[in-house]
Amino acid sequence: MKSQTAAAPAVVNRPPRWKNTLRMMKRNWVLYLLLLPAIIYIGTFNYAPMYGIQIAFRNFNFADGITGSKWVGLKWFKYFFNSSKCWMLIRNTLAISFYSMIAGFPIPILLALMLHNIPSQKFKRTAQTITYLPHFISLVVVVGMISCFTSINSGWVNTLIEALGGERVYLMGRPEYYRHLYVWSGVWQGAGWGSIIYMAALTGVPPELHEAATIDGASKLQRIRHIDIPAILPTITIMLIMRCGDIMSVGFDKSYLMMNDLNKDVSEVIATYTYQMGLLSGKYSYSTAISLFNNVINFVFLTVVNKFAKVVSGSSLW
């Protein structure tokens, strides 16, 4: 009886991955051509300026230029951490950021769920338009509206307070009211626009699931809880990760416009302080060091939350 030997497996010579990528790019060159303006824009305004980060470690002056300025290492970081305003700025930034996230993050989700389940298409489109409109109002106008509404002399808020038996209060000048005005005006302005991505995710839910649940006797709330929310949960996770990546990035424009001498102890944040030190006082190295510290903290938050979300839910940015 002849012995049978197993045939050796055939060796497949696959081309390197970079060759496959290059071949795909040649095949779809039109798409990459359309992408080129966006790549140029991001490279010019986001990556090229990163060359100037080194002035955070130098004693920068215009005469010597970036590379000619004296290297001072961590001098400006130590100067910031030893300054009297350091922890006040960090506290104010985190307080507004966490308050904004806790108050503002769930509302676009709830709004999207409500709009998605409105049976009347005409009413649904009208409601969407009304909730989207505040997003297109300039922050200068929004702050002007807040100032007019809360005016101690003619604002309708103080008129209402007085009509209910209270006393008129200069709300913009009271530190205890500043964060509430900042956060809830932002919620009003951004809730409708923020709901768009959740509305898009909800349109991907198969209608057969709702039909089957209705036949089984599920109520509207039960269908939202067991069908809609699980369907948009990965989107919610991604948006939460991205929001945590901006935890130290409280908007400069609105903070600066709402800040005055009476509420400065709670309204001054890292972004406004960086502007004052860099552009108004000419301390470019110092302001760059503060901004770099701010961005490093954001990156750490983003990485940690992304890792945690991947372990818990399986959804992550990378």
N, C-alpha and C positions, 0 to 999 in steps of 0.2 A: 504494500500500500504506500503510495507516494505521499510524503509529508507535504503539507500545504503551509506556506508561509504567508503571513498577512502582508498585503501590499502597503508600501510606504505612502503616507499621505502626500498628495501633490502640494508642492510649495508654490504659493501664490505671491508673486512679486507685486505688491501694491505700491503705487507711486506715493511719494511723501505728501503729507497733508498740505504743505504750502503750495505744492503744484496743483492739487485739487482746488484750493482756494483761488489761486491765480486763474485757473481755467474757468471757474465760476464767475469771477470778476470780468473776464473777457466776454463771457457769454451774456452777462447782464450789464454791460458797460453804460447803457443808457440810464439805468437806475442810479448807478454811482455818479454819473454826470449830474443828475438832478440833486443828488445829495451833496455835491461839491460846495455850493454856496454856504450851506449850513456848517460844513466842516471848516471852511475858511473863516466864517464868522466866529465859531467857537474857538478855533486856534488863535485867532487874532486878539479876541477880547477876553478869553478865559485862560489860555495857556501861556501865551507870550508874556503877559504882565507878571507871571510867576517868577520871571527872572529878577524882578525887583524885590522879591521877598528877602533877599540877603541884606537889605538895608536895615532890617530888624536887628541884625547882629553887627551893624556898623554905626559910626557916628557920622551920619550922612550930611553932606553939604553939596550944593550945586557946583561949586568951583572945582571940587575934586572928582565929581561924578560918583557913580555907584561903586565901581571897583577900586577907585582911588581913595575913597573915604576910609578912615581908620577902623580896623576891626576891633570891636569891644566885647564880643562874645554875648553873654547873657545879661549884660548891664541893664538894658532897658526892661527886660522881664523882671529882674530883681527890683528895679525902680518902681514898676507898676505894683508888684505884690507888697512892697513896703509903703506904698502911698496910702493916705488916709481914705481915699475914695474907692480903693480896689474892691473890698468886700461889699460895700454899699452898692456898687455898680453890678457886681455879680448877683447879689440878692435881688435887686430890682429887676434885672433881666430875667432871672429864673422865675421870679414870682409872676411877672406878666406872661411869660411864655407858658408856664404850667397852667395858669388860670385860663389863658386863651385856648389851650389844648383841651382841658377838661370841659370848658363851656362850649367851645366851638366845634370840636371834632364830631360829636354824636349828632348834632343838629342837621348837617347836610345828609346824613344817612337816614334820619327819620323823615326829612322832607322828601327825599327820593322815594322812600317806601310809600309815603302818602300820595305823592303825585302819580306814582306808577299804578296805584290801585284805584284811581279815580275813574269811574266808568264813562263819564262824559268827556269826549275828546276836546270839545270846544272849551269847556271849563278848565280842562287840564292844560291846554296851550296858553290860555289867558293867565292861569296861575304861574306857569313856568316863566312867562314874559315878565310878570310883575316881580317875581323873586330874583330874576337875573339882572334886572335893571340897576339895582344899587351897585353892582360890581363895576359899572362903567362911570360912576361918579368919581371925580377927582378927590384925592384925599384932602386937598386944600378946601374943597367945597364941603366935604363931610365934617371936617373940623370947624369950619365956619358955621355949619348947621348946628353942631353941638354947642358952640359958643352962643349962638342966637337963642336956641331953645332953652338953655340954662342961664341966660342972662338974669342978673339979680333984679333988674328994673322992668324989663319987658318980656322976658322969656315965659313961654306958656307953662313950663315945668314949675317955675316959682309961683306963677299965678294960680296954678292948681293946688300947690302946697298951701298957699295962703288961703284959698277958698275952703280948704279942708281944716283950717284952724291952725296951721303951722306958721313958721316964720320963713321969710325969704333967705336963701342961702346961696352964696357964690360957689356953686358946685365945682367949677373949673379951678378954683383956688384952694379947695379943701383936699389935702392929701388922701384922706380916707375914701373919697369918692373917685379919685383919679383912675384907678385900675378898673373899676366897674364901668366908667364911661368909655375907657379905651377898649376893653374887651367886648362889651355888648354892642357897641357901635360897629366893631369889626365883625361880630357874628351876623348882625343885620346886613352888612355890606357883602359878606362872602358866602353866606349859607346857600343861596340859590345857585351861584356859580360853582360852588364846591359839590353840589348834588349832581352835576352833569355826569361825572364819571360813574357814579353809582347808578344813575338812570340807564347809562349805556350797558352796565353789567347786568342790570335787571332785564333788559330786552333779550338777553341770551338765555333766559330761563324758558325751557320748553313749555308751551301752553298745555300740553298733554298732562303734565304733572298737576296743574291746577284743576283741570277737568276731572282727572281721576280722584283728586282729593275732594272735590265738590260732590261727586257721586257717592263717595264714602261718608259724606256728612260733615266734612271739615268746615269750620267757620272761617271768616276772612282773617281773623287774627291767628288762627291755627295755621292757615296756609302761609301767612307772612312769616310766622315763627319757624315752620318746618321746611319751607321751600325757598322763599325769597332770601331770608337772612343767610342760610347755609350757602346759597348760590353766590352771594356777594362777599362772603367772609374772606376769601383770598384777596380780593380787592381792598377790603377794609384793612387787612394786615399790611399790605404793601403801602397804603396811604399813611398808616400809623408809623411805619418804619421811616418813611420819608419825612413825616412831621417831626419825629424825634431827632432826625438829622439836622433840623433847624432850631433845636431847643435853645440855642444861645443867640439866635438871629432875630431879635425883636426889631421890627421895622424902624428905620431911622426917621423917615418922613413924618409919620404920624406922631411919634414920640417928641420930635423936635417942635412940631407945630402946636402940640398940646401942652408943652412944658412952659412954665412960668416960674417966677421967683417964689411963689407960695407953695407950689407942689413939687419943687425940684428934688426934694429928698426922696421921693418915690418915682418920679418921672424920668430922671436921668439914668440912661442905660449905657451899655458899652458902645453901641453904635453912635449915640450922640456925643459921648465923651471922646471917641476916636475922631469924629469930625472936628470938634473944638480944638483938640490937641494938634491934629494934622494940618487942617486947612486954615484955621483961624490963628493958631499960635505958631505954626511952622515947625512943629516938632515931628518931623516925618519919620524918623527912626522909632521914636517912642510910639506913635500911633500905629505904625506897621507891626511892631511887636505885640501890641494889644490885639490887633486884628488877627495876627497869626495864632496867638493863644486861643482866641475865640473860635477860629476855624478848626483847630486841633481838637478842642473839646467837642465840637459838633461831629467831627469824624469819629471820635471815640464813642460817642452816644450812638451814632449810626451803626457802627460795627457791632457793638454789644447788643443792641436791640435787634439787629438783623440776625445775629447768631441765635439769640433767645427765641425769636419767632420761628426760625427754621427748625429748632429742636421741638418746640411746642406744637406748632401747627403745620409744619412742612412747607410753608410759604415764606419766601424771602426774596431779596433783590438779587442775590448771587449765591 
